Amino acid sequence: MKPFSYFTRSDDVLSSNGASFDVLVVGGGIIGSGVANALSQSGVRVILVDRSDFGSGTSSKSSKLIHGGLRYLAQGRMKLTRNLLKERNYLLQHSEVVRKETFDILVGRGQFGKTSIRAGLMLYRLLGGGRPSRFIENKGEYPVDVKGYFSYTDCVTDDAYLTVMNVVSAHENNAVCLNYVSFQRLEKVEGGIKVQLMDVITGTEFEVQAKMIINCAGAWILKVAPGKGVNPETTRLSKGVHLIYPRAIYPRKNSVAFKSPVDGRQMFVIPRDKVVIVGTTDTFTDSPDDLKVSPEEKDYVKKSCSFVSDSFSKANPMVEYAGIRTLYGTGTSPGKLSRDFKIIEDGISITVIGGKVTDYRRVAYKVAKLVSSKIHIGKVSHDIPRLDYPGLPWHNNIETAINFECAMTSSDIMERRLGTYFFDPERLDETTKEILEFLEKNNVKIENGFFHVQREKED
Ligand SMILES: Cc1cc2nc3c(=O)[nH]c(=O)nc-3n(C[C@H](O)[C@H](O)[C@H](O)COP(=O)(O)OP(=O)(O)OC[C@H]3O[C@@H](n4cnc5c(N)ncnc54)[C@H](O)[C@@H]3O)c2cc1C
């Protein structure tokens, strides 16, 4: 394992200044990190930058499902569901951070229809495998309007850590991966581009050259050198809100898929070890930074989920979060826009619009193929991106987060390496204390909130 830390980052920023790469990837969410991983595994010289921490955008704010999307099947998007199920099955087999979860889908008045769900689940199983689902009568575990439910299997993950695992894997394959480095502007030059980047920690600008730029800035793509064909008319933003409650208020084991009694939209209640995650909303927004959960949004999620259990309206959530989906297409309802991704190419730039966490490998492979046709990198293997870093999911390892996963702040550790913030928020204070103890013992200083490199003085 190569060291990948606040220390190596500082060296990498210095040595990147004035350096030439094949490809610059902007945005270290699941899509950008998957792309950087795939390209580095194909022998491409890659630099990946994120202006904040890896995975700190939408890729830590999802419902954390790895799924085919029964809802997409109901919309007639069979090809998308088939692709997603294929990816789900691959990730389940190849990643420690993806595991099976049983979902009850509710049937009854105001809920799903028995015949359509039976048929939908049969098709879901045909496309993705798994055990047949049986109808189980409601014996009081759900409200009286619910006749019963079908149980089926899908998967859950830690989206942020899956992102970090791809970044570490890319780093292992010699990609330069820099968090807290922001794309500023680019200039076309002979043979490619000259790009100004900024080290957000020191405020220093530096310059790199590359043959191509891949814009994976998610909801922010329009702000990062969008190529021709990338415009606000077809790049739509949709906000989704989740609430996290203590597990104790919801003792049932299975996750639940149901229709909101408020407006009939599909919602989820997802128990995850020590917490239960509920959501979500799907509303157009004009701003990628519209990340505050409004009282109305919170109220809507609470009201919707209290259909499944009264406790959600009575208890206070421990955590609330919002994320922004980037959807390609036009239309008046975000729920009707496809969740499939779109890759737009414009000379030296490639932009990725959308792309589910579940689908990141398919995006990365397609982008790598496109890059290979442009800068002749040789054959792109079918199995990229692989995870060349197994990670330590659901383990409390502060040392690994700092020395091998490039955490730069305590929040980087708790939100995107250990998952404390999302999966065990009651331990936040205790974990903060443990981090501070570790830092003190290892003589790591904090400056302006970031882990700080203290270099030996030169003569
Ligand atoms: C509410 C909700 C629920 C969802 N649930 C699921 C689910 O259950 N399963 C699933 O598969 N998918 C789900 N999705 C979809 C999925 O989360 C997203 O499609 C995916 O995370 C997008 O990843 P990304 O890498 O494109 O974007 P992001 O993760 O947002 O990454 C973009 C990155 O670009 C960086 N950036 C921006 N500007 C700059 C700049 N100037 N310089 C450098 N870096 C920059 C940002 O800091 C950010 O980290 C959900 C989405 C939402 C909103």
PDBQT file of the ligand as one rigid body, heavy atoms in Angstrom, charges set to zero:
ROOT
HETATM    1  C1  LIG A 501     -31.252  12.253  -3.089  1.00  0.00    +0.000 C 
HETATM    2  C2  LIG A 501     -30.471  11.337  -3.974  1.00  0.00    +0.000 A 
HETATM    3  C3  LIG A 501     -30.543   9.970  -3.788  1.00  0.00    +0.000 A 
HETATM    4  C4  LIG A 501     -29.807   9.119  -4.607  1.00  0.00    +0.000 A 
HETATM    5  N1  LIG A 501     -29.832   7.775  -4.367  1.00  0.00    +0.000 NA
HETATM    6  C5  LIG A 501     -29.099   6.951  -5.116  1.00  0.00    +0.000 A 
HETATM    7  C6  LIG A 501     -29.040   5.577  -4.795  1.00  0.00    +0.000 A 
HETATM    8  O1  LIG A 501     -29.624   5.116  -3.819  1.00  0.00    +0.000 OA
HETATM    9  N2  LIG A 501     -28.299   4.771  -5.594  1.00  0.00    +0.000 N 
HETATM   10  C7  LIG A 501     -27.620   5.243  -6.677  1.00  0.00    +0.000 A 
HETATM   11  O2  LIG A 501     -27.006   4.436  -7.370  1.00  0.00    +0.000 OA
HETATM   12  N3  LIG A 501     -27.613   6.558  -6.993  1.00  0.00    +0.000 NA
HETATM   13  C8  LIG A 501     -28.327   7.422  -6.223  1.00  0.00    +0.000 A 
HETATM   14  N4  LIG A 501     -28.331   8.765  -6.485  1.00  0.00    +0.000 N 
HETATM   15  C9  LIG A 501     -27.542   9.282  -7.623  1.00  0.00    +0.000 C 
HETATM   16  C10 LIG A 501     -26.065   9.462  -7.257  1.00  0.00    +0.000 C 
HETATM   17  O3  LIG A 501     -25.900   9.816  -5.911  1.00  0.00    +0.000 OA
HETATM   18  C11 LIG A 501     -25.410  10.529  -8.114  1.00  0.00    +0.000 C 
HETATM   19  O4  LIG A 501     -25.796  10.382  -9.452  1.00  0.00    +0.000 OA
HETATM   20  C12 LIG A 501     -23.883  10.435  -8.029  1.00  0.00    +0.000 C 
HETATM   21  O5  LIG A 501     -23.467  10.483  -6.691  1.00  0.00    +0.000 OA
HETATM   22  C13 LIG A 501     -23.252  11.566  -8.821  1.00  0.00    +0.000 C 
HETATM   23  O6  LIG A 501     -21.861  11.477  -8.677  1.00  0.00    +0.000 OA
HETATM   24  P1  LIG A 501     -20.916  12.538  -9.336  1.00  0.00    +0.000 P 
HETATM   25  O7  LIG A 501     -19.521  12.059  -9.159  1.00  0.00    +0.000 OA
HETATM   26  O8  LIG A 501     -21.366  12.841 -10.717  1.00  0.00    +0.000 OA
HETATM   27  O9  LIG A 501     -21.180  13.899  -8.542  1.00  0.00    +0.000 OA
HETATM   28  P2  LIG A 501     -20.604  14.386  -7.145  1.00  0.00    +0.000 P 
HETATM   29  O10 LIG A 501     -20.499  13.311  -6.161  1.00  0.00    +0.000 OA
HETATM   30  O11 LIG A 501     -21.393  15.580  -6.738  1.00  0.00    +0.000 OA
HETATM   31  O12 LIG A 501     -19.122  14.826  -7.498  1.00  0.00    +0.000 OA
HETATM   32  C14 LIG A 501     -18.816  16.031  -8.158  1.00  0.00    +0.000 C 
HETATM   33  C15 LIG A 501     -17.582  16.611  -7.484  1.00  0.00    +0.000 C 
HETATM   34  O13 LIG A 501     -17.113  17.721  -8.247  1.00  0.00    +0.000 OA
HETATM   35  C16 LIG A 501     -16.455  18.576  -7.356  1.00  0.00    +0.000 C 
HETATM   36  N5  LIG A 501     -16.284  19.895  -7.975  1.00  0.00    +0.000 N 
HETATM   37  C17 LIG A 501     -17.232  20.815  -8.261  1.00  0.00    +0.000 A 
HETATM   38  N6  LIG A 501     -16.661  21.920  -8.790  1.00  0.00    +0.000 NA
HETATM   39  C18 LIG A 501     -15.325  21.698  -8.837  1.00  0.00    +0.000 A 
HETATM   40  C19 LIG A 501     -14.203  22.489  -9.247  1.00  0.00    +0.000 A 
HETATM   41  N7  LIG A 501     -14.331  23.737  -9.730  1.00  0.00    +0.000 N 
HETATM   42  N8  LIG A 501     -12.961  21.948  -9.108  1.00  0.00    +0.000 NA
HETATM   43  C20 LIG A 501     -12.786  20.711  -8.613  1.00  0.00    +0.000 A 
HETATM   44  N9  LIG A 501     -13.834  19.927  -8.203  1.00  0.00    +0.000 NA
HETATM   45  C21 LIG A 501     -15.076  20.426  -8.314  1.00  0.00    +0.000 A 
HETATM   46  C22 LIG A 501     -17.381  18.591  -6.123  1.00  0.00    +0.000 C 
HETATM   47  O14 LIG A 501     -16.686  19.003  -4.973  1.00  0.00    +0.000 OA
HETATM   48  C23 LIG A 501     -17.853  17.148  -6.082  1.00  0.00    +0.000 C 
HETATM   49  O15 LIG A 501     -17.137  16.368  -5.134  1.00  0.00    +0.000 OA
HETATM   50  C24 LIG A 501     -29.021   9.650  -5.660  1.00  0.00    +0.000 A 
HETATM   51  C25 LIG A 501     -28.947  11.038  -5.848  1.00  0.00    +0.000 A 
HETATM   52  C26 LIG A 501     -29.653  11.880  -5.006  1.00  0.00    +0.000 A 
HETATM   53  C27 LIG A 501     -29.544  13.360  -5.167  1.00  0.00    +0.000 C 
ENDROOT
TORSDOF 0
